[in-house]
């Protein structure tokens, strides 16, 4: 199982939010490219970038920081990017720059035709991000709840041809309260494509709990605040995940 460090970008800096609140941002680095190098040196095999300004503006806003990260990373490991990606031209530009996977979230829910077109135009490169609470999907930086059932929507998007689903329990993200294992497993069992867990990871115990259910279809987990605040040693956590996979 992959552990994927999150690099959330706001105003060119690497930050973390609590439950998606832009005003509640903690700056962890003013050099996101150096942070990317740090996680690679700690054993990361994929990076998760989020353009937070872009997510709220509806178009990319941290392109210079993203390009600096891609220049630093090169071809060493794949990079996935989400936040403010709303049209095919933006996807094409990001892929040309070196992004491997494009994450479409709010736009997928509000405009499923766009997601379908993206999957057709860029097969193998589209991941959908579904943020949910109590089984219902949220959009617009978690500010609006929809009536959509997360499993029903994920199955629909699976049929479109998305590569994977990133599932975030928005009640837990950035709160270090542990991932919602039950909800993540329930979703993974309902799909043929892999699920990436997100939100709440805080300890090696959480990694072990996810590893125990990885065979249900959980290919990885995104971690942010815990590794930035030193509550989770990334290298040790990835080693634990690898050990579990080998058993």
Buried (B, 14 or more C-beta within 10 A) or exposed (E): BBBBBBBBBBEBBBBBBBBBEEEEBBEBBEBBBEBBBBBBEBBBBBBBBBBBBBBBEBBBBBBEBBEBBBEBBEEEBBBBBBBBBBBBEBBBBBBEBBBBBBBBBBBBBBBBEBBBBBBEEBEEBBBBBBBBBEEBBBBBBBEEBBEBEBBEBBBBBBEBBBBBBBBBBBBBBBBBBBBBBEBBBBBBEBBEBBBBBBBBBBBBEBBBBBBEBBEBBBBBBBBBBBBBEEBBBBBEBBBBBBEBEEE
